[in-house]
Amino acid sequence: MDKINKRPGFSIISMILLAASCLMFPAWALERGDIVIEGENGRHRLDVEIARTPQQRSFGLMERDHLPDDAGMLFVYEQEQPSASGFWMYRTRIPLDIAFLEDDGEIRAIHTMPPCESEQAARCPSYPAGVPFHAALEVNAGYFDARGIEVGDRLMLP
C-alpha cells in the first residue's frame, strides 16, 4: 500500500475508480457497425454495438439507462446456439426486444423482455430463444412491431 500512496497524483479515490471501471465492461470498447433489416415492410438501418466475446455478451446492455431509437446490440456467436439458450435481464434497466438470427441473418424468433427489478440474479427470468441461433439483436422494446419487422425478415451486414 505504501508504494501506491507514494506515487504522485495517485490516491485512494483513484484506486477505487480504477477498481470500479474494471467491474463494468466499458461500452466504448465495443466494435460498432451499421446494419440493415430488410423485409416486406421496407429497410430499416440500425447503429449497433457488436458483442463477440463471452465477456462482452454476458455484460450486454446491463446498467444502461437509455438506448437511442435506431440503435441496438448485436450478439455474435462462432457456433450455433441451442434453442434452450437465451438471454436474461438482470441489471438491465430498459425494456428490450430481441431477435434470434440464423447464420444467414434470417430472423427466426422475436421476444420482448421487460427489465428485471430484482437485485438478486436468481429472481430474474431467462428468455430462451426457442430456435437454434447464431446471433441475437437487442433493440428497444416495440422497435420491431412499430416497423413491421417480423420472423422471416433478414438482417443484412455490410
C-alpha positions, 0 to 999 in steps of 0.5 A: 500500500505504501508504494501506491500512496507514494506515487504522485497524483495517485490516491485512494479515490483513484484506486477505487475508480480504477477498481470500479471501471474494471467491474463494468465492461466499458461500452466504448470498447465495443466494435460498432457497425451499421446494419440493415433489416430488410423485409416486406415492410421496407429497410430499416438501418440500425447503429449497433454495438457488436458483442463477440466475446463471452465477456462482452455478451454476458455484460450486454446492455446491463446498467444502461439507462437509455438506448437511442431509437435506431440503435441496438446490440448485436450478439455474435456467436462462432457456433450455433446456439441451442434453442434452450439458450437465451438471454436474461435481464438482470441489471438491465434497466430498459425494456428490450426486444430481441431477435434470434438470427440464423447464420444467414441473418434470417430472423427466426424468433422475436421476444420482448423482455421487460427489465428485471427489478430484482437485485438478486440474479436468481429472481430474474427470468431467462428468455430462451430463444426457442430456435437454434441461433447464431446471433441475437439483436437487442433493440428497444422494446416495440422497435420491431412491431412499430416497423413491421419487422417480423420472423422471416425478415433478414438482417443484412451486414455490410 
